[in-house]
């Protein structure tokens, strides 16, 4: 039996957080109204009622126009789409209506943009996270304490509202009571896909699939060279061309990142994963000091694309602390700086486990989410990390992959990646020298 309730909670807002919340509300309304205008006037003369179509068209512009997080931009677009859909239904019934307009001071939060506690809430704003205490009645039997103090009620999402000079959180809560029968049998088999981001490989999944950064790095250097040549020229024409180069660069990389995001989600779906686990990107320059601002931009965009695409495929996207994921042995847990010998080579100084460093890190990222769930004591079912040879849970118990694939998780995985090659041909004295390069400066050649 499932019970759903809405707890209306008055918030105690810190004095220095008032302006951040107000600006967040205004930018959220801007997203919703801009999306409403685009959806209502339609694409080709038709009202747009598809969330996916609206997000493809509006997500990037609204991310650039606002300081909102990816999730809040997505929620603003979806709020508008739902309102337009209701308006279209009224028109189809012959009722009069007009384009939806959002003027109420409210923001939609889910568990990616807010962290709900029993006595306070942490909200994402344009100036970072803000923590607000609940103002609750003294009587424990009065609303909303009856729901907040009942541990069986879990938070689902919330609507932040500002009215009559005060802030309120309308928290949607759910309680599920067992009828004595087994719950969903699939919950015991949920697995997570760990994803490591890096300079040499844009992404590496714990299944052993690699997305090479060779092409990204090649074109990054190519565009930098073009901009440098134009800057030396200094003319107005050169300045205009610098802007054009920037637009082409962003367009190329955006398409590539969307492709990788789609393939990451498909990898999770094909392997039956309920979660895609990334490292927290807040201090990514400290975690990956060799990363340029191009890489940091690419990491953030890739995560944002996966975050708003994955829920439609039933996959949740989460982040974990990246500390020591590149130095920890995913087999025995020994952590040392010396384990990470090069950017690509990992060798545990204690148990001797050797593998690709990015693959080892992707497994550690998945394991970190497992340990976080286990330590949370929330009663959730065990979750395993999806590997290329089955799954491995936090206790070290290995379950082989289906189809008769056996093998220990200690064995090196069959790694593979998509690589773009460049071919160079030089003719000298009647012979041809062919060079095959996986990236500029790294080649093998033959003479014919």
MIDRENBA-316904 format. One line per field, with one value per residue: residue number from 1; residue in three letters; x, y, z of N, C-alpha, C in turn. Coordinates in steps of 0.2 Angstrom, whole numbers, m for minus. Layout:
# residues N
pos: c(NUM	...)
code: c(ALA	...)
n_X: c(X	...)
n_Y: c(Y	...)
n_Z: c(Z	...)
ca_X: c(X	...)
ca_Y: c(Y	...)
ca_Z: c(Z	...)
c_X: c(X	...)
c_Y: c(Y	...)
c_Z: c(Z	...)
This chain:
# residues 448
pos: c(1	2	3	4	5	6	7	8	9	10	11	12	13	14	15	16	17	18	19	20	21	22	23	24	25	26	27	28	29	30	31	32	33	34	35	36	37	38	39	40	41	42	43	44	45	46	47	48	49	50	51	52	53	54	55	56	57	58	59	60	61	62	63	64	65	66	67	68	69	70	71	72	73	74	75	76	77	78	79	80	81	82	83	84	85	86	87	88	89	90	91	92	93	94	95	96	97	98	99	100	101	102	103	104	105	106	107	108	109	110	111	112	113	114	115	116	117	118	119	120	121	122	123	124	125	126	127	128	129	130	131	132	133	134	135	136	137	138	139	140	141	142	143	144	145	146	147	148	149	150	151	152	153	154	155	156	157	158	159	160	161	162	163	164	165	166	167	168	169	170	171	172	173	174	175	176	177	178	179	180	181	182	183	184	185	186	187	188	189	190	191	192	193	194	195	196	197	198	199	200	201	202	203	204	205	206	207	208	209	210	211	212	213	214	215	216	217	218	219	220	221	222	223	224	225	226	227	228	229	230	231	232	233	234	235	236	237	238	239	240	241	242	243	244	245	246	247	248	249	250	251	252	253	254	255	256	257	258	259	260	261	262	263	264	265	266	267	268	269	270	271	272	273	274	275	276	277	278	279	280	281	282	283	284	285	286	287	288	289	290	291	292	293	294	295	296	297	298	299	300	301	302	303	304	305	306	307	308	309	310	311	312	313	314	315	316	317	318	319	320	321	322	323	324	325	326	327	328	329	330	331	332	333	334	335	336	337	338	339	340	341	342	343	344	345	346	347	348	349	350	351	352	353	354	355	356	357	358	359	360	361	362	363	364	365	366	367	368	369	370	371	372	373	374	375	376	377	378	379	380	381	382	383	384	385	386	387	388	389	390	391	392	393	394	395	396	397	398	399	400	401	402	403	404	405	406	407	408	409	410	411	412	413	414	415	416	417	418	419	420	421	422	423	424	425	426	427	428	429	430	431	432	433	434	435	436	437	438	439	440	441	442	443	444	445	446	447	448)
code: c(UNK	UNK	UNK	UNK	UNK	UNK	UNK	UNK	UNK	UNK	UNK	UNK	UNK	UNK	UNK	UNK	UNK	UNK	UNK	UNK	UNK	UNK	UNK	UNK	UNK	UNK	UNK	UNK	UNK	UNK	UNK	UNK	UNK	UNK	UNK	UNK	UNK	UNK	UNK	UNK	UNK	UNK	UNK	UNK	UNK	UNK	UNK	UNK	UNK	UNK	UNK	UNK	UNK	UNK	UNK	UNK	UNK	UNK	UNK	UNK	UNK	UNK	UNK	UNK	UNK	UNK	UNK	UNK	UNK	UNK	UNK	UNK	UNK	UNK	UNK	UNK	UNK	UNK	UNK	UNK	UNK	UNK	UNK	UNK	UNK	UNK	UNK	UNK	UNK	UNK	UNK	UNK	UNK	UNK	UNK	UNK	UNK	UNK	UNK	UNK	UNK	UNK	UNK	UNK	UNK	UNK	UNK	UNK	UNK	UNK	UNK	UNK	UNK	UNK	UNK	UNK	UNK	UNK	UNK	UNK	UNK	UNK	UNK	UNK	UNK	UNK	UNK	UNK	UNK	UNK	UNK	UNK	UNK	UNK	UNK	UNK	UNK	UNK	UNK	UNK	UNK	UNK	UNK	UNK	UNK	UNK	UNK	UNK	UNK	UNK	UNK	UNK	UNK	UNK	UNK	UNK	UNK	UNK	UNK	UNK	UNK	UNK	UNK	UNK	UNK	UNK	UNK	UNK	UNK	UNK	UNK	UNK	UNK	UNK	UNK	UNK	UNK	UNK	UNK	UNK	UNK	UNK	UNK	UNK	UNK	UNK	UNK	UNK	UNK	UNK	UNK	UNK	UNK	UNK	UNK	UNK	UNK	UNK	UNK	UNK	UNK	UNK	UNK	UNK	UNK	UNK	UNK	UNK	UNK	UNK	UNK	UNK	UNK	UNK	UNK	UNK	UNK	UNK	UNK	UNK	UNK	UNK	UNK	UNK	UNK	UNK	UNK	UNK	UNK	UNK	UNK	UNK	UNK	UNK	UNK	UNK	UNK	UNK	UNK	UNK	UNK	UNK	UNK	UNK	UNK	UNK	UNK	UNK	UNK	UNK	UNK	UNK	UNK	UNK	UNK	UNK	UNK	UNK	UNK	UNK	UNK	UNK	UNK	UNK	UNK	UNK	UNK	UNK	UNK	UNK	UNK	UNK	UNK	UNK	UNK	UNK	UNK	UNK	UNK	UNK	UNK	UNK	UNK	UNK	UNK	UNK	UNK	UNK	UNK	UNK	UNK	UNK	UNK	UNK	UNK	UNK	UNK	UNK	UNK	UNK	UNK	UNK	UNK	UNK	UNK	UNK	UNK	UNK	UNK	UNK	UNK	UNK	UNK	UNK	UNK	UNK	UNK	UNK	UNK	UNK	UNK	UNK	UNK	UNK	UNK	UNK	UNK	UNK	UNK	UNK	UNK	UNK	UNK	UNK	UNK	UNK	UNK	UNK	UNK	UNK	UNK	UNK	UNK	UNK	UNK	UNK	UNK	UNK	UNK	UNK	UNK	UNK	UNK	UNK	UNK	UNK	UNK	UNK	UNK	UNK	UNK	UNK	UNK	UNK	UNK	UNK	UNK	UNK	UNK	UNK	UNK	UNK	UNK	UNK	UNK	UNK	UNK	UNK	UNK	UNK	UNK	UNK	UNK	UNK	UNK	UNK	UNK	UNK	UNK	UNK	UNK	UNK	UNK	UNK	UNK	UNK	UNK	UNK	UNK	UNK	UNK	UNK	UNK	UNK	UNK	UNK	UNK	UNK	UNK	UNK	UNK	UNK	UNK	UNK	UNK	UNK	UNK	UNK	UNK	UNK	UNK	UNK	UNK	UNK	UNK	UNK	UNK	UNK	UNK	UNK	UNK	UNK	UNK	UNK	UNK	UNK	UNK	UNK	UNK	UNK	UNK	UNK	UNK	UNK	UNK	UNK	UNK	UNK)
n_X: c(4	3	6	4	9	8	19	18	30	36	50	66	75	92	100	109	106	94	94	100	91	80	85	87	73	68	76	72	59	61	66	55	45	52	53	39	34	41	37	23	21	26	34	35	22	15	10	22	23	32	43	57	60	58	68	80	80	81	89	103	104	97	105	116	111	107	111	108	108	110	99	89	87	82	70	63	60	52	41	35	32	22	12	9	5	m7	m14	m16	m24	m36	m39	m42	m54	m62	m62	m58	m42	m25	m8	3	9	21	21	21	31	40	49	54	61	70	78	90	94	91	94	85	82	77	75	80	83	93	96	99	105	108	119	126	124	111	107	92	83	69	54	44	29	27	19	21	11	5	3	17	24	20	23	36	43	40	49	46	41	47	56	52	51	51	42	48	41	37	28	18	28	36	45	41	42	35	34	34	30	32	25	27	19	22	13	15	19	33	43	46	55	65	73	84	93	99	111	126	134	150	159	173	181	193	209	216	206	190	179	178	170	165	162	172	172	179	180	188	199	207	203	196	206	215	207	205	218	220	210	215	227	222	215	226	234	225	224	236	236	227	217	201	193	200	197	183	183	189	178	170	177	177	163	161	170	164	151	155	161	150	141	148	149	136	134	142	136	124	128	134	123	116	125	123	109	109	117	109	109	105	110	120	136	146	161	162	162	165	178	187	198	208	208	211	224	231	221	214	205	197	195	188	177	171	169	160	149	146	142	131	123	121	114	102	96	96	86	74	77	76	86	96	107	121	133	149	162	178	190	205	202	209	220	218	217	206	204	210	209	220	228	238	250	260	254	248	256	258	249	241	244	242	247	246	254	253	245	248	240	237	232	223	224	213	202	203	200	187	180	182	175	162	161	163	150	143	147	143	129	128	133	124	112	99	91	91	91	105	118	127	143	144	154	165	165	154	147	152	150	150	155	164	160	158	148	146	145	131	127	137	150	164	176	188	186	198	205	212	202	194	198	192	191	185	194	200	209	223	230	245	253	269	278	293	307	300	295	283	279	269	260	252	242	236	235	240	258	260	264	264	273	275	285	282)
n_Y: c(m6	11	27	44	61	78	89	104	116	128	139	144	156	160	176	180	173	176	185	176	166	173	178	165	161	170	168	155	157	164	154	145	153	157	145	142	151	147	134	136	144	136	124	125	128	121	117	113	99	90	85	80	86	100	101	98	109	120	119	121	135	141	137	145	158	159	157	145	128	113	104	112	120	111	107	119	120	108	111	121	114	105	114	119	108	105	117	114	103	109	117	108	103	113	124	141	147	153	157	149	158	161	168	166	165	153	137	122	108	93	77	79	92	97	93	83	84	78	89	100	108	107	118	121	135	150	155	144	131	132	131	128	129	120	127	122	116	115	104	87	79	87	93	99	89	77	69	72	66	53	40	32	39	45	58	64	75	93	109	125	140	157	168	180	186	176	160	144	127	115	99	84	68	51	35	18	3	m13	m27	m40	m48	m52	m38	m29	m39	m36	m27	m32	m35	m23	m13	m3	9	14	29	36	51	59	66	59	50	53	48	33	18	7	m5	m8	m1	12	29	38	52	57	63	74	81	83	92	102	107	111	121	130	134	140	151	158	162	171	180	186	193	204	212	219	210	198	197	195	183	175	174	167	155	150	148	137	128	125	120	108	101	100	92	80	77	75	64	55	55	49	37	32	32	22	11	9	5	m6	m15	m17	m7	3	15	28	33	46	56	69	85	97	102	99	103	101	88	83	89	91	94	105	121	118	104	104	111	102	90	95	98	86	78	86	83	70	69	75	68	54	51	48	36	28	28	33	47	50	58	56	58	61	59	50	40	37	32	22	4	m6	m19	m24	m13	m6	10	22	34	29	19	24	24	30	41	32	19	8	0	m10	m8	m17	m29	m32	m30	m26	m14	m4	13	22	14	6	17	20	9	11	22	18	8	17	23	12	9	21	19	8	12	22	16	15	5	0	m11	m22	m16	m19	m16	m14	m24	m29	m42	m47	m43	m35	m34	m23	m31	m39	m50	m59	m60	m69	m63	m65	m78	m87	m82	m84	m80	m71	m56	m50	m52	m45	m34	m35	m22	m9	4	18	25	38	39	46	48	49	53	52	55	50	49	40	31	28	34	29	34	30	37	37	48	65	65	53	39	25	18	13	9	9)
n_Z: c(0	m4	1	m2	3	5	13	20	24	34	31	39	34	31	33	24	13	7	m5	m14	m15	m20	m33	m39	m40	m49	m61	m63	m66	m78	m86	m87	m93	m105	m111	m112	m121	m132	m134	m136	m147	m156	m167	m183	m184	m175	m159	m146	m137	m132	m120	m122	m135	m133	m123	m130	m139	m131	m119	m120	m124	m112	m102	m104	m103	m90	m72	m66	m60	m70	m68	m63	m74	m82	m75	m76	m90	m91	m83	m90	m102	m97	m94	m106	m113	m106	m109	m123	m123	m118	m128	m138	m133	m136	m128	m122	m121	m116	m120	m108	m93	m81	m66	m52	m37	m37	m36	m43	m35	m35	m29	m34	m35	m23	m5	6	23	40	48	41	25	11	m2	m20	m27	m37	m32	m26	m14	m1	15	25	39	46	52	64	72	90	95	93	86	76	60	50	57	59	48	45	56	55	50	40	29	15	6	m10	m19	m20	m19	m19	m12	m12	m2	5	11	17	16	10	9	0	2	m6	m1	2	7	9	13	17	11	16	6	m5	m11	m25	m36	m44	m38	m31	m40	m45	m52	m53	m64	m65	m69	m76	m79	m90	m96	m107	m110	m113	m106	m96	m93	m80	m86	m95	m106	m117	m121	m131	m130	m140	m153	m148	m141	m152	m161	m152	m150	m163	m165	m156	m162	m174	m168	m162	m173	m179	m169	m169	m181	m179	m185	m189	m196	m193	m179	m180	m186	m176	m167	m175	m176	m163	m162	m171	m165	m152	m157	m164	m153	m144	m151	m152	m138	m135	m141	m135	m122	m125	m128	m116	m108	m115	m113	m100	m99	m107	m99	m88	m78	m64	m60	m65	m61	m57	m54	m42	m49	m44	m39	m50	m56	m47	m44	m57	m62	m74	m83	m95	m97	m107	m106	m93	m96	m105	m97	m88	m96	m102	m91	m88	m99	m99	m86	m89	m99	m95	m85	m93	m98	m87	m78	m65	m61	m52	m41	m33	m21	m27	m21	m21	m30	m41	m35	m27	m25	m34	m32	m19	m11	m6	m4	m12	m17	m26	m33	m44	m58	m71	m82	m88	m83	m70	m55	m42	m26	m16	m18	m31	m42	m59	m71	m83	m79	m79	m80	m68	m60	m63	m58	m45	m42	m44	m34	m23	m22	m19	m6	1	0	8	20	23	29	25	22	9	m5	m9	m20	m35	m43	m61	m71	m84	m84	m76	m60	m46	m28	m13	m3	m9	m16	m31	m46	m60	m77	m88	m100	m98	m96	m87	m75	m65	m56	m54	m65	m80	m89	m105	m114	m124	m136	m145	m158	m168	m183	m191	m207	m216	m231	m239	m253	m260	m271	m280	m271	m258	m242	m229	m215	m200	m188	m172	m164	m166	m168	m163	m171	m183	m196	m214	m228	m246)
ca_X: c(0	7	3	7	7	12	20	20	35	39	58	70	80	98	99	113	103	88	95	101	84	75	87	85	66	68	79	68	53	63	67	49	42	55	51	32	34	44	32	16	21	27	39	32	15	12	12	27	21	37	49	63	61	59	75	85	80	81	93	109	103	95	111	120	107	106	116	105	111	107	93	84	85	77	64	59	57	47	35	32	29	16	7	7	1	m14	m18	m18	m30	m42	m41	m45	m61	m66	m62	m53	m36	m20	m1	4	13	23	22	21	38	41	55	53	67	70	83	97	95	90	95	80	83	71	75	82	84	99	94	103	104	113	126	128	120	109	104	87	80	62	50	40	25	29	16	23	5	3	6	19	29	18	26	44	46	39	55	43	39	53	55	52	53	48	41	49	37	38	22	16	34	39	47	38	43	29	38	30	32	29	26	25	18	22	7	17	22	39	43	49	60	71	77	90	98	101	119	128	140	155	162	179	183	200	212	217	200	185	175	179	165	167	161	178	172	183	178	195	199	212	200	194	212	217	204	207	225	219	207	219	232	219	214	232	236	221	225	243	234	224	212	194	191	202	193	176	184	190	172	167	181	174	156	162	173	158	147	158	162	143	138	152	147	129	134	145	131	119	131	135	116	114	129	120	103	111	120	104	111	100	113	127	140	151	165	160	166	166	185	190	205	212	208	215	228	233	216	214	199	193	193	184	170	168	167	154	144	145	138	124	119	119	109	95	94	96	79	69	78	75	93	98	113	123	140	153	168	183	196	209	199	214	226	215	217	199	204	212	208	226	228	245	252	264	250	246	263	258	242	237	246	240	250	245	260	252	243	251	235	238	226	223	222	206	197	203	196	179	177	182	169	156	162	161	143	140	149	139	123	129	134	118	108	92	87	90	94	112	119	134	146	144	160	164	164	149	146	155	147	155	158	169	157	158	143	148	140	126	130	143	156	167	182	189	186	205	208	212	196	195	197	192	189	184	199	201	216	225	234	249	257	274	281	300	310	296	292	278	279	262	260	245	243	230	234	246	264	261	262	268	274	278	287	280)
ca_Y: c(0	17	33	50	66	84	92	111	117	135	139	149	158	164	183	181	168	179	187	171	162	177	177	159	161	175	164	149	159	166	148	143	158	157	138	142	155	143	128	139	147	130	122	123	130	116	117	108	96	84	87	79	91	106	102	99	116	126	118	125	143	143	136	151	164	159	154	139	121	109	101	117	122	105	107	125	118	103	114	125	109	102	119	120	102	106	122	111	99	113	120	102	102	119	129	146	148	157	155	149	163	160	174	165	164	146	133	115	104	86	75	81	99	98	87	84	81	79	96	106	106	111	120	123	142	153	156	138	128	136	127	132	125	120	130	117	117	111	98	82	76	92	94	93	85	70	66	72	62	46	38	28	43	47	63	63	81	99	115	131	145	163	171	184	188	170	155	138	121	110	93	78	62	44	30	12	m2	m20	m31	m46	m51	m49	m32	m29	m44	m33	m22	m35	m36	m17	m12	4	9	19	32	40	56	61	70	55	47	58	44	26	15	1	m11	m8	3	18	34	41	59	59	67	80	84	85	98	107	111	114	128	135	137	145	158	161	165	177	186	190	198	210	216	218	204	193	197	192	176	172	172	161	149	148	145	131	123	123	116	102	97	99	86	74	76	73	57	51	55	44	30	31	29	15	6	8	2	m13	m19	m17	m3	8	21	30	36	51	59	76	89	104	103	94	105	99	81	81	95	92	96	112	123	114	98	105	113	96	86	98	98	79	76	89	80	63	70	77	63	47	49	46	29	25	28	39	50	53	60	54	61	58	58	44	35	35	29	16	m2	m8	m26	m25	m7	m2	17	25	38	25	14	27	25	35	43	26	13	7	m6	m10	m10	m22	m35	m33	m29	m21	m13	3	17	25	8	5	23	19	4	14	27	14	6	22	24	6	10	26	17	3	16	26	13	17	m1	m1	m17	m21	m14	m21	m12	m18	m25	m32	m50	m48	m38	m35	m30	m20	m36	m43	m56	m58	m63	m69	m61	m70	m81	m92	m79	m84	m77	m67	m49	m48	m53	m39	m34	m34	m15	m7	11	21	29	41	39	51	45	54	49	56	52	52	45	35	27	31	32	29	35	29	40	37	55	69	64	46	36	20	19	8	11	5)
ca_Z: c(0	m5	4	m4	6	4	20	19	29	34	31	42	29	33	31	18	8	4	m11	m18	m17	m24	m39	m41	m42	m55	m66	m64	m70	m85	m90	m88	m98	m112	m114	m113	m127	m138	m135	m137	m154	m159	m172	m189	m184	m171	m152	m144	m130	m131	m116	m126	m140	m130	m120	m136	m142	m126	m114	m120	m123	m106	m97	m105	m101	m82	m68	m63	m62	m76	m66	m62	m80	m85	m72	m78	m96	m91	m80	m96	m107	m94	m94	m113	m114	m103	m114	m129	m121	m117	m135	m142	m130	m138	m123	m123	m116	m119	m118	m100	m91	m74	m62	m45	m35	m35	m40	m42	m33	m34	m25	m37	m34	m15	m1	11	29	44	51	37	18	7	m9	m25	m29	m42	m28	m22	m9	4	20	28	45	46	57	66	78	96	96	88	82	72	53	46	61	59	42	45	61	53	45	34	24	11	2	m17	m22	m17	m22	m15	m14	m8	m2	11	15	20	11	11	5	m1	1	m8	3	0	12	7	18	14	13	18	1	m7	m15	m32	m36	m48	m34	m28	m45	m47	m53	m55	m69	m63	m75	m74	m84	m90	m102	m112	m112	m110	m101	m96	m89	m77	m90	m99	m113	m117	m126	m132	m131	m146	m158	m145	m140	m159	m163	m147	m152	m170	m165	m153	m167	m178	m164	m161	m179	m180	m164	m171	m186	m175	m189	m187	m199	m189	m173	m182	m187	m170	m164	m179	m174	m157	m163	m174	m160	m148	m161	m165	m147	m142	m155	m149	m131	m135	m144	m129	m117	m127	m128	m109	m106	m118	m110	m93	m100	m110	m94	m83	m73	m62	m58	m68	m55	m59	m49	m41	m53	m41	m39	m55	m58	m42	m45	m63	m63	m81	m87	m97	m96	m112	m103	m88	m99	m108	m92	m85	m101	m103	m85	m88	m104	m96	m81	m91	m103	m92	m82	m98	m99	m81	m75	m61	m61	m45	m40	m27	m19	m31	m18	m21	m34	m45	m32	m24	m29	m34	m30	m12	m7	m4	m7	m12	m23	m30	m37	m51	m61	m76	m83	m91	m80	m63	m52	m34	m23	m11	m21	m38	m47	m64	m76	m85	m73	m79	m79	m61	m56	m64	m53	m38	m42	m43	m27	m18	m21	m15	1	3	2	14	27	25	33	23	21	2	m7	m11	m27	m37	m49	m67	m74	m91	m82	m71	m56	m39	m23	m9	1	m13	m19	m38	m49	m67	m82	m91	m106	m97	m95	m80	m74	m59	m57	m54	m72	m84	m94	m112	m115	m130	m136	m152	m159	m174	m185	m196	m212	m219	m236	m242	m259	m261	m276	m282	m266	m254	m235	m226	m208	m197	m182	m168	m162	m169	m165	m161	m177	m185	m203	m218	m235	m251)
c_X: c(4	3	7	4	11	13	22	24	37	47	61	76	86	98	103	111	97	89	96	95	80	78	86	78	65	70	75	62	55	64	60	45	45	53	43	31	36	39	25	16	23	33	36	25	12	14	17	25	26	42	55	65	62	66	81	86	82	86	99	109	101	101	115	117	106	112	114	109	107	100	88	82	80	70	60	56	52	41	32	28	22	11	4	3	m6	m18	m20	m24	m36	m44	m44	m52	m65	m66	m57	m47	m30	m13	0	10	15	25	23	29	38	46	53	60	65	76	90	99	93	91	90	82	77	70	77	82	90	97	99	101	109	119	128	123	118	105	99	84	73	59	44	36	28	26	18	17	2	6	11	24	27	21	34	47	44	44	52	42	46	51	56	54	50	47	43	45	38	31	21	23	38	40	44	41	37	33	33	34	28	30	23	25	18	15	9	20	29	38	46	55	66	76	84	95	100	109	120	134	144	158	167	180	190	202	213	211	194	181	177	174	168	166	167	177	175	180	185	194	204	209	199	201	215	214	204	213	224	216	211	224	228	218	221	235	232	222	231	241	231	219	205	191	194	198	186	177	186	183	169	170	178	167	157	165	168	153	149	159	155	140	142	150	140	129	137	140	126	122	132	128	114	118	126	114	105	113	115	106	106	103	119	130	146	155	162	165	167	174	189	197	210	213	212	219	230	227	216	207	194	190	187	177	167	166	160	148	141	140	131	120	116	113	102	92	92	89	74	71	78	82	94	105	116	131	143	159	174	190	199	206	204	220	224	215	209	199	205	210	214	227	235	246	256	260	249	253	263	250	238	239	245	243	249	251	260	250	245	246	237	233	227	220	215	201	197	199	189	176	177	176	163	156	160	154	140	141	145	132	123	129	128	113	100	88	87	93	101	113	126	136	146	151	159	164	159	148	150	152	152	158	163	166	156	152	145	143	136	130	136	149	159	173	182	189	194	208	208	206	199	193	197	189	188	190	199	208	217	230	238	253	262	277	289	304	307	293	287	278	272	263	253	246	236	229	240	252	265	259	266	268	276	280	285	283)
c_Y: c(6	23	39	56	72	88	100	114	124	135	145	150	162	171	183	177	171	181	181	167	167	177	171	158	165	171	158	151	161	159	145	147	158	150	138	146	151	137	131	141	141	130	120	124	125	118	112	105	90	87	86	84	98	107	102	106	121	125	122	132	145	142	142	157	164	156	148	133	118	107	106	120	117	106	113	123	113	106	118	120	106	107	120	114	103	111	119	107	103	116	114	101	108	125	135	146	152	154	155	155	162	166	172	163	157	142	126	111	97	84	76	88	101	92	88	80	81	85	102	103	110	112	122	130	144	155	150	136	133	131	131	127	125	124	126	118	113	104	92	79	81	92	100	88	78	66	66	68	55	44	34	32	46	53	61	69	87	105	121	136	151	167	174	185	182	165	148	132	116	103	87	72	56	39	23	7	m8	m24	m39	m50	m48	m43	m34	m34	m41	m29	m25	m36	m29	m16	m5	4	15	22	37	45	58	64	65	51	51	54	36	23	8	m6	m12	m5	10	23	39	48	62	64	74	84	87	92	104	111	114	121	133	138	142	152	161	165	171	182	189	195	204	214	215	211	198	192	193	185	172	170	167	155	146	145	138	125	121	119	109	98	96	93	80	72	73	65	52	50	49	37	28	28	23	10	4	3	m5	m18	m19	m13	2	15	22	35	40	53	66	81	96	106	99	96	103	91	79	88	96	94	103	114	120	108	99	107	106	91	88	97	90	76	79	85	73	64	71	72	56	46	46	38	25	24	34	41	53	54	58	58	58	57	51	39	33	32	23	10	m5	m15	m27	m19	m3	5	20	29	34	20	17	29	30	37	37	19	13	0	m6	m12	m15	m29	m37	m32	m24	m20	m6	8	20	20	7	11	22	14	7	19	23	11	11	23	18	7	16	24	12	7	20	23	14	11	m3	m8	m16	m20	m16	m16	m17	m18	m28	m40	m51	m42	m40	m31	m27	m25	m41	m49	m55	m63	m63	m66	m67	m73	m85	m89	m80	m80	m72	m60	m46	m49	m46	m39	m33	m27	m14	0	13	26	32	41	44	47	50	50	54	52	55	47	39	30	31	29	34	29	35	32	40	44	58	67	57	42	29	20	13	11	6	7)
c_Z: c(0	m3	1	0	4	11	18	25	28	35	35	37	32	30	24	12	4	m3	m16	m20	m21	m32	m43	m44	m49	m61	m68	m68	m77	m89	m92	m93	m105	m115	m116	m120	m133	m139	m138	m145	m159	m164	m178	m189	m179	m163	m150	m137	m129	m126	m119	m131	m138	m126	m125	m138	m137	m121	m114	m120	m116	m101	m98	m103	m93	m79	m64	m65	m67	m74	m65	m69	m83	m82	m74	m85	m96	m88	m86	m101	m104	m95	m101	m115	m112	m107	m120	m128	m121	m124	m139	m139	m132	m133	m124	m118	m120	m117	m110	m99	m83	m70	m54	m43	m32	m39	m38	m41	m33	m30	m28	m36	m27	m11	5	17	34	48	47	30	15	0	m13	m27	m34	m38	m24	m18	m3	9	24	33	44	53	59	72	84	97	90	84	77	65	53	50	60	53	43	51	60	48	39	28	21	7	m5	m20	m18	m21	m17	m17	m9	m8	5	15	18	14	14	7	5	m3	0	m5	1	6	9	12	15	16	15	13	m1	m11	m22	m33	m40	m44	m32	m33	m48	m47	m55	m60	m67	m69	m73	m80	m84	m96	m108	m115	m109	m105	m102	m91	m86	m81	m95	m106	m112	m122	m126	m133	m136	m150	m154	m144	m147	m161	m158	m149	m159	m169	m161	m157	m171	m174	m163	m167	m181	m175	m166	m177	m183	m179	m186	m190	m195	m182	m174	m183	m181	m167	m168	m177	m168	m157	m166	m169	m155	m151	m162	m158	m144	m145	m152	m142	m130	m137	m138	m124	m119	m126	m121	m106	m109	m115	m103	m94	m103	m104	m88	m77	m71	m61	m63	m63	m58	m53	m48	m45	m50	m41	m44	m57	m53	m42	m52	m65	m70	m86	m89	m96	m102	m110	m98	m91	m102	m103	m89	m90	m102	m97	m86	m93	m102	m91	m83	m96	m100	m89	m87	m99	m92	m77	m71	m61	m55	m46	m33	m27	m23	m28	m18	m25	m39	m42	m28	m28	m29	m32	m22	m8	m5	m8	m6	m18	m28	m35	m44	m54	m66	m77	m85	m87	m72	m61	m45	m31	m18	m14	m28	m44	m52	m69	m79	m80	m73	m78	m71	m57	m57	m60	m46	m37	m41	m36	m21	m17	m18	m7	5	5	8	20	28	29	31	21	13	0	m9	m18	m29	m43	m55	m70	m80	m90	m77	m67	m49	m34	m18	m4	m3	m17	m27	m41	m57	m71	m85	m97	m105	m96	m88	m80	m68	m60	m56	m61	m75	m88	m101	m114	m122	m131	m144	m153	m167	m177	m191	m201	m216	m225	m239	m247	m260	m265	m278	m277	m261	m247	m232	m218	m205	m190	m178	m164	m165	m165	m163	m168	m178	m193	m207	m225	m240	m258)
